[in-house]
Amino acid sequence: MKTRKGKHKAGNVRMGIYVEPHRKAVALLAAKECDMTMTDVIWAGIESIAKGRGILDGSGKVTKAFVNQYKATLSIVEQAEVNG
């Protein structure tokens, strides 16, 4: 399993979650079996839901129906993060 151990790309923001040990163990096993990072596993689920709800299109781009909400939310995220 790949890991970044605190070395993150410039411009990336943190998205932390707390889960039951069972869920983390399953996620770790899934990541290992798929040769993915935990971030990749989490994103795969988020992306699947976003596509199913019409937020993202088949190629992963924000759809016209959500572009204004996306831009507003992105602005909030960017302003709230401290990248130092």
PDB file of N, CA, C and O in Angstrom:
ATOM      1  N   MET A   1       0.849  -1.181   0.000  1.00  0.00           N
ATOM      2  CA  MET A   1       0.000   0.000   0.000  1.00  0.00           C
ATOM      3  C   MET A   1       0.889   1.237   0.000  1.00  0.00           C
ATOM      4  O   MET A   1       1.853   1.324   0.761  1.00  0.00           O
ATOM      5  N   LYS A   2       0.556   2.183  -0.856  1.00  0.00           N
ATOM      6  CA  LYS A   2       1.285   3.443  -0.924  1.00  0.00           C
ATOM      7  C   LYS A   2       0.876   4.342   0.242  1.00  0.00           C
ATOM      8  O   LYS A   2      -0.253   4.282   0.727  1.00  0.00           O
ATOM      9  N   THR A   3       1.811   5.168   0.673  1.00  0.00           N
ATOM     10  CA  THR A   3       1.498   6.138   1.717  1.00  0.00           C
ATOM     11  C   THR A   3       2.340   7.388   1.512  1.00  0.00           C
ATOM     12  O   THR A   3       3.453   7.318   0.991  1.00  0.00           O
ATOM     13  N   ARG A   4       1.804   8.532   1.922  1.00  0.00           N
ATOM     14  CA  ARG A   4       2.530   9.793   1.764  1.00  0.00           C
ATOM     15  C   ARG A   4       3.204  10.202   3.067  1.00  0.00           C
ATOM     16  O   ARG A   4       4.109  11.037   3.051  1.00  0.00           O
ATOM     17  N   LYS A   5       2.787   9.638   4.185  1.00  0.00           N
ATOM     18  CA  LYS A   5       3.369   9.910   5.503  1.00  0.00           C
ATOM     19  C   LYS A   5       3.654  11.384   5.730  1.00  0.00           C
ATOM     20  O   LYS A   5       4.778  11.766   6.055  1.00  0.00           O
ATOM     21  N   GLY A   6       2.622  12.212   5.556  1.00  0.00           N
ATOM     22  CA  GLY A   6       2.756  13.633   5.850  1.00  0.00           C
ATOM     23  C   GLY A   6       3.326  14.475   4.725  1.00  0.00           C
ATOM     24  O   GLY A   6       3.433  15.691   4.877  1.00  0.00           O
ATOM     25  N   LYS A   7       3.690  13.887   3.621  1.00  0.00           N
ATOM     26  CA  LYS A   7       4.235  14.643   2.493  1.00  0.00           C
ATOM     27  C   LYS A   7       3.124  14.842   1.472  1.00  0.00           C
ATOM     28  O   LYS A   7       2.782  13.926   0.723  1.00  0.00           O
ATOM     29  N   HIS A   8       2.572  16.030   1.450  1.00  0.00           N
ATOM     30  CA  HIS A   8       1.424  16.285   0.595  1.00  0.00           C
ATOM     31  C   HIS A   8       1.768  17.301  -0.471  1.00  0.00           C
ATOM     32  O   HIS A   8       2.610  18.176  -0.267  1.00  0.00           O
ATOM     33  N   LYS A   9       1.117  17.180  -1.596  1.00  0.00           N
ATOM     34  CA  LYS A   9       1.334  18.101  -2.699  1.00  0.00           C
ATOM     35  C   LYS A   9       0.872  19.496  -2.318  1.00  0.00           C
ATOM     36  O   LYS A   9      -0.142  19.661  -1.640  1.00  0.00           O
ATOM     37  N   ALA A  10       1.615  20.490  -2.755  1.00  0.00           N
ATOM     38  CA  ALA A  10       1.233  21.882  -2.513  1.00  0.00           C
ATOM     39  C   ALA A  10      -0.155  22.123  -3.090  1.00  0.00           C
ATOM     40  O   ALA A  10      -0.467  21.667  -4.190  1.00  0.00           O
ATOM     41  N   GLY A  11      -0.979  22.837  -2.346  1.00  0.00           N
ATOM     42  CA  GLY A  11      -2.328  23.141  -2.813  1.00  0.00           C
ATOM     43  C   GLY A  11      -3.375  22.132  -2.374  1.00  0.00           C
ATOM     44  O   GLY A  11      -4.571  22.409  -2.469  1.00  0.00           O
ATOM     45  N   ASN A  12      -2.952  20.962  -1.894  1.00  0.00           N
ATOM     46  CA  ASN A  12      -3.919  19.984  -1.398  1.00  0.00           C
ATOM     47  C   ASN A  12      -4.483  20.449  -0.068  1.00  0.00           C
ATOM     48  O   ASN A  12      -3.806  21.146   0.688  1.00  0.00           O
ATOM     49  N   VAL A  13      -5.715  20.069   0.221  1.00  0.00           N
ATOM     50  CA  VAL A  13      -6.367  20.431   1.480  1.00  0.00           C
ATOM     51  C   VAL A  13      -6.720  19.156   2.236  1.00  0.00           C
ATOM     52  O   VAL A  13      -6.858  18.086   1.644  1.00  0.00           O
ATOM     53  N   ARG A  14      -6.863  19.285   3.535  1.00  0.00           N
ATOM     54  CA  ARG A  14      -7.152  18.147   4.394  1.00  0.00           C
ATOM     55  C   ARG A  14      -8.648  17.867   4.443  1.00  0.00           C
ATOM     56  O   ARG A  14      -9.467  18.785   4.467  1.00  0.00           O
ATOM     57  N   MET A  15      -8.990  16.577   4.457  1.00  0.00           N
ATOM     58  CA  MET A  15     -10.372  16.150   4.603  1.00  0.00           C
ATOM     59  C   MET A  15     -10.361  14.954   5.544  1.00  0.00           C
ATOM     60  O   MET A  15     -10.303  13.808   5.097  1.00  0.00           O
ATOM     61  N   GLY A  16     -10.416  15.220   6.848  1.00  0.00           N
ATOM     62  CA  GLY A  16     -10.306  14.156   7.833  1.00  0.00           C
ATOM     63  C   GLY A  16     -11.656  13.566   8.205  1.00  0.00           C
ATOM     64  O   GLY A  16     -12.672  14.262   8.208  1.00  0.00           O
ATOM     65  N   ILE A  17     -11.655  12.276   8.518  1.00  0.00           N
ATOM     66  CA  ILE A  17     -12.865  11.608   8.978  1.00  0.00           C
ATOM     67  C   ILE A  17     -12.509  10.657  10.116  1.00  0.00           C
ATOM     68  O   ILE A  17     -11.383  10.166  10.199  1.00  0.00           O
ATOM     69  N   TYR A  18     -13.466  10.406  10.977  1.00  0.00           N
ATOM     70  CA  TYR A  18     -13.311   9.409  12.028  1.00  0.00           C
ATOM     71  C   TYR A  18     -14.293   8.283  11.746  1.00  0.00           C
ATOM     72  O   TYR A  18     -15.461   8.527  11.444  1.00  0.00           O
ATOM     73  N   VAL A  19     -13.811   7.043  11.847  1.00  0.00           N
ATOM     74  CA  VAL A  19     -14.645   5.881  11.572  1.00  0.00           C
ATOM     75  C   VAL A  19     -14.431   4.812  12.639  1.00  0.00           C
ATOM     76  O   VAL A  19     -13.476   4.866  13.414  1.00  0.00           O
ATOM     77  N   GLU A  20     -15.329   3.854  12.660  1.00  0.00           N
ATOM     78  CA  GLU A  20     -15.179   2.698  13.538  1.00  0.00           C
ATOM     79  C   GLU A  20     -13.979   1.875  13.064  1.00  0.00           C
ATOM     80  O   GLU A  20     -13.682   1.859  11.869  1.00  0.00           O
ATOM     81  N   PRO A  21     -13.289   1.195  13.976  1.00  0.00           N
ATOM     82  CA  PRO A  21     -12.144   0.375  13.582  1.00  0.00           C
ATOM     83  C   PRO A  21     -12.476  -0.628  12.470  1.00  0.00           C
ATOM     84  O   PRO A  21     -11.651  -0.871  11.590  1.00  0.00           O
ATOM     85  N   HIS A  22     -13.674  -1.207  12.509  1.00  0.00           N
ATOM     86  CA  HIS A  22     -14.095  -2.156  11.466  1.00  0.00           C
ATOM     87  C   HIS A  22     -14.026  -1.518  10.077  1.00  0.00           C
ATOM     88  O   HIS A  22     -13.501  -2.109   9.134  1.00  0.00           O
ATOM     89  N   ARG A  23     -14.562  -0.308   9.970  1.00  0.00           N
ATOM     90  CA  ARG A  23     -14.577   0.364   8.666  1.00  0.00           C
ATOM     91  C   ARG A  23     -13.166   0.675   8.178  1.00  0.00           C
ATOM     92  O   ARG A  23     -12.862   0.530   6.993  1.00  0.00           O
ATOM     93  N   LYS A  24     -12.311   1.103   9.099  1.00  0.00           N
ATOM     94  CA  LYS A  24     -10.935   1.399   8.685  1.00  0.00           C
ATOM     95  C   LYS A  24     -10.218   0.127   8.241  1.00  0.00           C
ATOM     96  O   LYS A  24      -9.492   0.139   7.247  1.00  0.00           O
ATOM     97  N   ALA A  25     -10.418  -0.968   8.971  1.00  0.00           N
ATOM     98  CA  ALA A  25      -9.784  -2.234   8.601  1.00  0.00           C
ATOM     99  C   ALA A  25     -10.239  -2.685   7.213  1.00  0.00           C
ATOM    100  O   ALA A  25      -9.427  -3.121   6.397  1.00  0.00           O
ATOM    101  N   VAL A  26     -11.541  -2.576   6.952  1.00  0.00           N
ATOM    102  CA  VAL A  26     -12.062  -2.953   5.632  1.00  0.00           C
ATOM    103  C   VAL A  26     -11.475  -2.038   4.550  1.00  0.00           C
ATOM    104  O   VAL A  26     -11.091  -2.506   3.478  1.00  0.00           O
ATOM    105  N   ALA A  27     -11.410  -0.748   4.833  1.00  0.00           N
ATOM    106  CA  ALA A  27     -10.851   0.202   3.861  1.00  0.00           C
ATOM    107  C   ALA A  27      -9.383  -0.100   3.582  1.00  0.00           C
ATOM    108  O   ALA A  27      -8.948  -0.048   2.432  1.00  0.00           O
ATOM    109  N   LEU A  28      -8.619  -0.415   4.625  1.00  0.00           N
ATOM    110  CA  LEU A  28      -7.201  -0.751   4.434  1.00  0.00           C
ATOM    111  C   LEU A  28      -7.034  -1.999   3.583  1.00  0.00           C
ATOM    112  O   LEU A  28      -6.176  -2.047   2.701  1.00  0.00           O
ATOM    113  N   LEU A  29      -7.869  -3.024   3.853  1.00  0.00           N
ATOM    114  CA  LEU A  29      -7.807  -4.246   3.051  1.00  0.00           C
ATOM    115  C   LEU A  29      -8.194  -3.982   1.600  1.00  0.00           C
ATOM    116  O   LEU A  29      -7.559  -4.497   0.680  1.00  0.00           O
ATOM    117  N   ALA A  30      -9.236  -3.180   1.398  1.00  0.00           N
ATOM    118  CA  ALA A  30      -9.668  -2.850   0.035  1.00  0.00           C
ATOM    119  C   ALA A  30      -8.571  -2.104  -0.704  1.00  0.00           C
ATOM    120  O   ALA A  30      -8.292  -2.394  -1.867  1.00  0.00           O
ATOM    121  N   ALA A  31      -7.946  -1.139  -0.028  1.00  0.00           N
ATOM    122  CA  ALA A  31      -6.867  -0.373  -0.659  1.00  0.00           C
ATOM    123  C   ALA A  31      -5.720  -1.297  -1.049  1.00  0.00           C
ATOM    124  O   ALA A  31      -5.183  -1.204  -2.153  1.00  0.00           O
ATOM    125  N   LYS A  32      -5.350  -2.186  -0.136  1.00  0.00           N
ATOM    126  CA  LYS A  32      -4.252  -3.113  -0.410  1.00  0.00           C
ATOM    127  C   LYS A  32      -4.588  -4.028  -1.587  1.00  0.00           C
ATOM    128  O   LYS A  32      -3.767  -4.223  -2.483  1.00  0.00           O
ATOM    129  N   GLU A  33      -5.795  -4.586  -1.578  1.00  0.00           N
ATOM    130  CA  GLU A  33      -6.202  -5.510  -2.640  1.00  0.00           C
ATOM    131  C   GLU A  33      -6.257  -4.838  -4.010  1.00  0.00           C
ATOM    132  O   GLU A  33      -6.025  -5.483  -5.032  1.00  0.00           O
ATOM    133  N   CYS A  34      -6.562  -3.549  -4.027  1.00  0.00           N
ATOM    134  CA  CYS A  34      -6.678  -2.811  -5.287  1.00  0.00           C
ATOM    135  C   CYS A  34      -5.406  -2.042  -5.631  1.00  0.00           C
ATOM    136  O   CYS A  34      -5.351  -1.357  -6.652  1.00  0.00           O
ATOM    137  N   ASP A  35      -4.376  -2.152  -4.774  1.00  0.00           N
ATOM    138  CA  ASP A  35      -3.133  -1.401  -4.943  1.00  0.00           C
ATOM    139  C   ASP A  35      -3.431   0.096  -5.090  1.00  0.00           C
ATOM    140  O   ASP A  35      -2.942   0.769  -5.998  1.00  0.00           O
ATOM    141  N   MET A  36      -4.252   0.581  -4.159  1.00  0.00           N
ATOM    142  CA  MET A  36      -4.667   1.984  -4.142  1.00  0.00           C
ATOM    143  C   MET A  36      -4.270   2.598  -2.807  1.00  0.00           C
ATOM    144  O   MET A  36      -3.978   1.884  -1.848  1.00  0.00           O
ATOM    145  N   THR A  37      -4.263   3.911  -2.751  1.00  0.00           N
ATOM    146  CA  THR A  37      -4.094   4.606  -1.482  1.00  0.00           C
ATOM    147  C   THR A  37      -5.464   4.704  -0.815  1.00  0.00           C
ATOM    148  O   THR A  37      -6.496   4.501  -1.455  1.00  0.00           O
ATOM    149  N   MET A  38      -5.457   5.017   0.473  1.00  0.00           N
ATOM    150  CA  MET A  38      -6.730   5.227   1.169  1.00  0.00           C
ATOM    151  C   MET A  38      -7.471   6.401   0.531  1.00  0.00           C
ATOM    152  O   MET A  38      -8.695   6.366   0.408  1.00  0.00           O
ATOM    153  N   THR A  39      -6.745   7.432   0.127  1.00  0.00           N
ATOM    154  CA  THR A  39      -7.366   8.575  -0.541  1.00  0.00           C
ATOM    155  C   THR A  39      -8.072   8.132  -1.814  1.00  0.00           C
ATOM    156  O   THR A  39      -9.183   8.581  -2.097  1.00  0.00           O
ATOM    157  N   ASP A  40      -7.435   7.252  -2.583  1.00  0.00           N
ATOM    158  CA  ASP A  40      -8.042   6.754  -3.819  1.00  0.00           C
ATOM    159  C   ASP A  40      -9.321   5.964  -3.537  1.00  0.00           C
ATOM    160  O   ASP A  40     -10.304   6.094  -4.266  1.00  0.00           O
ATOM    161  N   VAL A  41      -9.309   5.155  -2.489  1.00  0.00           N
ATOM    162  CA  VAL A  41     -10.488   4.362  -2.123  1.00  0.00           C
ATOM    163  C   VAL A  41     -11.640   5.286  -1.732  1.00  0.00           C
ATOM    164  O   VAL A  41     -12.770   5.108  -2.186  1.00  0.00           O
ATOM    165  N   ILE A  42     -11.344   6.271  -0.887  1.00  0.00           N
ATOM    166  CA  ILE A  42     -12.370   7.217  -0.451  1.00  0.00           C
ATOM    167  C   ILE A  42     -12.905   7.995  -1.650  1.00  0.00           C
ATOM    168  O   ILE A  42     -14.116   8.157  -1.796  1.00  0.00           O
ATOM    169  N   TRP A  43     -12.010   8.472  -2.502  1.00  0.00           N
ATOM    170  CA  TRP A  43     -12.444   9.247  -3.664  1.00  0.00           C
ATOM    171  C   TRP A  43     -13.315   8.403  -4.595  1.00  0.00           C
ATOM    172  O   TRP A  43     -14.284   8.917  -5.154  1.00  0.00           O
ATOM    173  N   ALA A  44     -12.994   7.134  -4.774  1.00  0.00           N
ATOM    174  CA  ALA A  44     -13.791   6.267  -5.651  1.00  0.00           C
ATOM    175  C   ALA A  44     -15.246   6.231  -5.191  1.00  0.00           C
ATOM    176  O   ALA A  44     -16.163   6.266  -6.013  1.00  0.00           O
ATOM    177  N   GLY A  45     -15.456   6.162  -3.875  1.00  0.00           N
ATOM    178  CA  GLY A  45     -16.823   6.167  -3.350  1.00  0.00           C
ATOM    179  C   GLY A  45     -17.509   7.504  -3.547  1.00  0.00           C
ATOM    180  O   GLY A  45     -18.666   7.561  -3.965  1.00  0.00           O
ATOM    181  N   ILE A  46     -16.799   8.577  -3.248  1.00  0.00           N
ATOM    182  CA  ILE A  46     -17.365   9.926  -3.410  1.00  0.00           C
ATOM    183  C   ILE A  46     -17.702  10.184  -4.877  1.00  0.00           C
ATOM    184  O   ILE A  46     -18.779  10.686  -5.201  1.00  0.00           O
ATOM    185  N   GLU A  47     -16.770   9.834  -5.754  1.00  0.00           N
ATOM    186  CA  GLU A  47     -16.976  10.055  -7.191  1.00  0.00           C
ATOM    187  C   GLU A  47     -18.177   9.257  -7.706  1.00  0.00           C
ATOM    188  O   GLU A  47     -18.960   9.760  -8.511  1.00  0.00           O
ATOM    189  N   SER A  48     -18.318   8.027  -7.246  1.00  0.00           N
ATOM    190  CA  SER A  48     -19.443   7.191  -7.664  1.00  0.00           C
ATOM    191  C   SER A  48     -20.773   7.824  -7.259  1.00  0.00           C
ATOM    192  O   SER A  48     -21.706   7.878  -8.060  1.00  0.00           O
ATOM    193  N   ILE A  49     -20.859   8.296  -6.032  1.00  0.00           N
ATOM    194  CA  ILE A  49     -22.083   8.949  -5.561  1.00  0.00           C
ATOM    195  C   ILE A  49     -22.339  10.233  -6.334  1.00  0.00           C
ATOM    196  O   ILE A  49     -23.468  10.494  -6.750  1.00  0.00           O
ATOM    197  N   ALA A  50     -21.286  11.045  -6.532  1.00  0.00           N
ATOM    198  CA  ALA A  50     -21.437  12.313  -7.254  1.00  0.00           C
ATOM    199  C   ALA A  50     -21.905  12.086  -8.691  1.00  0.00           C
ATOM    200  O   ALA A  50     -22.724  12.848  -9.204  1.00  0.00           O
ATOM    201  N   LYS A  51     -21.399  11.062  -9.328  1.00  0.00           N
ATOM    202  CA  LYS A  51     -21.847  10.738 -10.690  1.00  0.00           C
ATOM    203  C   LYS A  51     -23.294  10.269 -10.674  1.00  0.00           C
ATOM    204  O   LYS A  51     -24.082  10.646 -11.541  1.00  0.00           O
ATOM    205  N   GLY A  52     -23.645   9.452  -9.692  1.00  0.00           N
ATOM    206  CA  GLY A  52     -25.013   8.948  -9.579  1.00  0.00           C
ATOM    207  C   GLY A  52     -26.028  10.050  -9.326  1.00  0.00           C
ATOM    208  O   GLY A  52     -27.185   9.937  -9.732  1.00  0.00           O
ATOM    209  N   ARG A  53     -25.602  11.119  -8.656  1.00  0.00           N
ATOM    210  CA  ARG A  53     -26.485  12.250  -8.349  1.00  0.00           C
ATOM    211  C   ARG A  53     -26.417  13.358  -9.393  1.00  0.00           C
ATOM    212  O   ARG A  53     -27.096  14.377  -9.268  1.00  0.00           O
ATOM    213  N   GLY A  54     -25.596  13.159 -10.426  1.00  0.00           N
ATOM    214  CA  GLY A  54     -25.515  14.137 -11.507  1.00  0.00           C
ATOM    215  C   GLY A  54     -24.616  15.331 -11.209  1.00  0.00           C
ATOM    216  O   GLY A  54     -24.653  16.324 -11.937  1.00  0.00           O
ATOM    217  N   ILE A  55     -23.816  15.253 -10.162  1.00  0.00           N
ATOM    218  CA  ILE A  55     -22.889  16.343  -9.842  1.00  0.00           C
ATOM    219  C   ILE A  55     -21.701  16.299 -10.795  1.00  0.00           C
ATOM    220  O   ILE A  55     -21.233  17.334 -11.270  1.00  0.00           O
ATOM    221  N   LEU A  56     -21.223  15.096 -11.067  1.00  0.00           N
ATOM    222  CA  LEU A  56     -20.140  14.894 -12.027  1.00  0.00           C
ATOM    223  C   LEU A  56     -20.665  14.136 -13.230  1.00  0.00           C
ATOM    224  O   LEU A  56     -21.567  13.308 -13.108  1.00  0.00           O
ATOM    225  N   ASP A  57     -20.097  14.421 -14.391  1.00  0.00           N
ATOM    226  CA  ASP A  57     -20.467  13.650 -15.578  1.00  0.00           C
ATOM    227  C   ASP A  57     -19.588  12.399 -15.657  1.00  0.00           C
ATOM    228  O   ASP A  57     -18.784  12.146 -14.759  1.00  0.00           O
ATOM    229  N   GLY A  58     -19.739  11.637 -16.703  1.00  0.00           N
ATOM    230  CA  GLY A  58     -19.001  10.387 -16.855  1.00  0.00           C
ATOM    231  C   GLY A  58     -17.500  10.537 -16.880  1.00  0.00           C
ATOM    232  O   GLY A  58     -16.780   9.592 -16.559  1.00  0.00           O
ATOM    233  N   SER A  59     -17.009  11.709 -17.255  1.00  0.00           N
ATOM    234  CA  SER A  59     -15.561  11.927 -17.296  1.00  0.00           C
ATOM    235  C   SER A  59     -15.046  12.619 -16.035  1.00  0.00           C
ATOM    236  O   SER A  59     -13.865  12.957 -15.946  1.00  0.00           O
ATOM    237  N   GLY A  60     -15.935  12.830 -15.060  1.00  0.00           N
ATOM    238  CA  GLY A  60     -15.509  13.417 -13.793  1.00  0.00           C
ATOM    239  C   GLY A  60     -15.553  14.932 -13.726  1.00  0.00           C
ATOM    240  O   GLY A  60     -15.031  15.527 -12.784  1.00  0.00           O
ATOM    241  N   LYS A  61     -16.169  15.560 -14.714  1.00  0.00           N
ATOM    242  CA  LYS A  61     -16.285  17.023 -14.713  1.00  0.00           C
ATOM    243  C   LYS A  61     -17.611  17.441 -14.069  1.00  0.00           C
ATOM    244  O   LYS A  61     -18.616  16.741 -14.189  1.00  0.00           O
ATOM    245  N   VAL A  62     -17.599  18.588 -13.386  1.00  0.00           N
ATOM    246  CA  VAL A  62     -18.804  19.108 -12.756  1.00  0.00           C
ATOM    247  C   VAL A  62     -19.826  19.441 -13.840  1.00  0.00           C
ATOM    248  O   VAL A  62     -19.497  20.086 -14.836  1.00  0.00           O
ATOM    249  N   THR A  63     -21.060  19.000 -13.644  1.00  0.00           N
ATOM    250  CA  THR A  63     -22.110  19.244 -14.629  1.00  0.00           C
ATOM    251  C   THR A  63     -22.632  20.679 -14.539  1.00  0.00           C
ATOM    252  O   THR A  63     -22.449  21.360 -13.530  1.00  0.00           O
ATOM    253  N   LYS A  64     -23.279  21.119 -15.607  1.00  0.00           N
ATOM    254  CA  LYS A  64     -23.837  22.473 -15.652  1.00  0.00           C
ATOM    255  C   LYS A  64     -24.829  22.711 -14.517  1.00  0.00           C
ATOM    256  O   LYS A  64     -24.906  23.816 -13.980  1.00  0.00           O
ATOM    257  N   ALA A  65     -25.582  21.685 -14.153  1.00  0.00           N
ATOM    258  CA  ALA A  65     -26.592  21.833 -13.103  1.00  0.00           C
ATOM    259  C   ALA A  65     -25.977  22.162 -11.742  1.00  0.00           C
ATOM    260  O   ALA A  65     -26.648  22.736 -10.884  1.00  0.00           O
ATOM    261  N   PHE A  66     -24.724  21.807 -11.540  1.00  0.00           N
ATOM    262  CA  PHE A  66     -24.081  22.012 -10.241  1.00  0.00           C
ATOM    263  C   PHE A  66     -22.907  22.979 -10.280  1.00  0.00           C
ATOM    264  O   PHE A  66     -22.269  23.206  -9.252  1.00  0.00           O
ATOM    265  N   VAL A  67     -22.608  23.551 -11.435  1.00  0.00           N
ATOM    266  CA  VAL A  67     -21.396  24.365 -11.549  1.00  0.00           C
ATOM    267  C   VAL A  67     -21.414  25.578 -10.617  1.00  0.00           C
ATOM    268  O   VAL A  67     -20.379  25.909 -10.039  1.00  0.00           O
ATOM    269  N   ASN A  68     -22.543  26.242 -10.456  1.00  0.00           N
ATOM    270  CA  ASN A  68     -22.589  27.418  -9.575  1.00  0.00           C
ATOM    271  C   ASN A  68     -22.396  27.023  -8.110  1.00  0.00           C
ATOM    272  O   ASN A  68     -21.647  27.674  -7.383  1.00  0.00           O
ATOM    273  N   GLN A  69     -23.074  25.954  -7.679  1.00  0.00           N
ATOM    274  CA  GLN A  69     -22.901  25.472  -6.311  1.00  0.00           C
ATOM    275  C   GLN A  69     -21.457  25.010  -6.079  1.00  0.00           C
ATOM    276  O   GLN A  69     -20.885  25.241  -5.014  1.00  0.00           O
ATOM    277  N   TYR A  70     -20.887  24.363  -7.079  1.00  0.00           N
ATOM    278  CA  TYR A  70     -19.500  23.899  -6.985  1.00  0.00           C
ATOM    279  C   TYR A  70     -18.546  25.076  -6.809  1.00  0.00           C
ATOM    280  O   TYR A  70     -17.684  25.057  -5.930  1.00  0.00           O
ATOM    281  N   LYS A  71     -18.700  26.091  -7.638  1.00  0.00           N
ATOM    282  CA  LYS A  71     -17.811  27.255  -7.555  1.00  0.00           C
ATOM    283  C   LYS A  71     -17.906  27.941  -6.195  1.00  0.00           C
ATOM    284  O   LYS A  71     -16.889  28.338  -5.627  1.00  0.00           O
ATOM    285  N   ALA A  72     -19.113  28.081  -5.676  1.00  0.00           N
ATOM    286  CA  ALA A  72     -19.296  28.707  -4.360  1.00  0.00           C
ATOM    287  C   ALA A  72     -18.648  27.861  -3.267  1.00  0.00           C
ATOM    288  O   ALA A  72     -17.966  28.388  -2.389  1.00  0.00           O
ATOM    289  N   THR A  73     -18.862  26.561  -3.325  1.00  0.00           N
ATOM    290  CA  THR A  73     -18.288  25.659  -2.324  1.00  0.00           C
ATOM    291  C   THR A  73     -16.776  25.622  -2.423  1.00  0.00           C
ATOM    292  O   THR A  73     -16.089  25.618  -1.401  1.00  0.00           O
ATOM    293  N   LEU A  74     -16.250  25.597  -3.627  1.00  0.00           N
ATOM    294  CA  LEU A  74     -14.799  25.611  -3.837  1.00  0.00           C
ATOM    295  C   LEU A  74     -14.187  26.876  -3.243  1.00  0.00           C
ATOM    296  O   LEU A  74     -13.134  26.818  -2.608  1.00  0.00           O
ATOM    297  N   SER A  75     -14.833  27.999  -3.445  1.00  0.00           N
ATOM    298  CA  SER A  75     -14.344  29.263  -2.903  1.00  0.00           C
ATOM    299  C   SER A  75     -14.283  29.216  -1.369  1.00  0.00           C
ATOM    300  O   SER A  75     -13.316  29.685  -0.769  1.00  0.00           O
ATOM    301  N   ILE A  76     -15.309  28.653  -0.750  1.00  0.00           N
ATOM    302  CA  ILE A  76     -15.341  28.525   0.708  1.00  0.00           C
ATOM    303  C   ILE A  76     -14.195  27.627   1.183  1.00  0.00           C
ATOM    304  O   ILE A  76     -13.501  27.962   2.143  1.00  0.00           O
ATOM    305  N   VAL A  77     -13.998  26.497   0.519  1.00  0.00           N
ATOM    306  CA  VAL A  77     -12.934  25.566   0.890  1.00  0.00           C
ATOM    307  C   VAL A  77     -11.578  26.243   0.763  1.00  0.00           C
ATOM    308  O   VAL A  77     -10.748  26.161   1.668  1.00  0.00           O
ATOM    309  N   GLU A  78     -11.359  26.910  -0.357  1.00  0.00           N
ATOM    310  CA  GLU A  78     -10.056  27.554  -0.587  1.00  0.00           C
ATOM    311  C   GLU A  78      -9.787  28.652   0.437  1.00  0.00           C
ATOM    312  O   GLU A  78      -8.650  28.814   0.880  1.00  0.00           O
ATOM    313  N   GLN A  79     -10.803  29.398   0.816  1.00  0.00           N
ATOM    314  CA  GLN A  79     -10.629  30.483   1.790  1.00  0.00           C
ATOM    315  C   GLN A  79     -10.446  29.955   3.202  1.00  0.00           C
ATOM    316  O   GLN A  79      -9.784  30.594   4.020  1.00  0.00           O
ATOM    317  N   ALA A  80     -11.017  28.807   3.498  1.00  0.00           N
ATOM    318  CA  ALA A  80     -10.958  28.247   4.848  1.00  0.00           C
ATOM    319  C   ALA A  80      -9.657  27.507   5.130  1.00  0.00           C
ATOM    320  O   ALA A  80      -9.288  27.335   6.292  1.00  0.00           O
ATOM    321  N   GLU A  81      -8.974  27.079   4.117  1.00  0.00           N
ATOM    322  CA  GLU A  81      -7.762  26.264   4.295  1.00  0.00           C
ATOM    323  C   GLU A  81      -6.545  27.147   4.536  1.00  0.00           C
ATOM    324  O   GLU A  81      -6.408  28.226   3.958  1.00  0.00           O
ATOM    325  N   VAL A  82      -5.684  26.667   5.387  1.00  0.00           N
ATOM    326  CA  VAL A  82      -4.405  27.318   5.636  1.00  0.00           C
ATOM    327  C   VAL A  82      -3.336  26.414   5.063  1.00  0.00           C
ATOM    328  O   VAL A  82      -3.081  25.330   5.588  1.00  0.00           O
ATOM    329  N   ASN A  83      -2.722  26.851   4.005  1.00  0.00           N
ATOM    330  CA  ASN A  83      -1.651  26.057   3.372  1.00  0.00           C
ATOM    331  C   ASN A  83      -0.316  26.693   3.728  1.00  0.00           C
ATOM    332  O   ASN A  83       0.070  27.716   3.162  1.00  0.00           O
ATOM    333  N   GLY A  84       0.360  26.093   4.642  1.00  0.00           N
ATOM    334  CA  GLY A  84       1.595  26.731   5.052  1.00  0.00           C
ATOM    335  C   GLY A  84       2.669  25.777   5.228  1.00  0.00           C
ATOM    336  O   GLY A  84       3.786  26.163   5.575  1.00  0.00           O
TER     337      GLY A  84
END
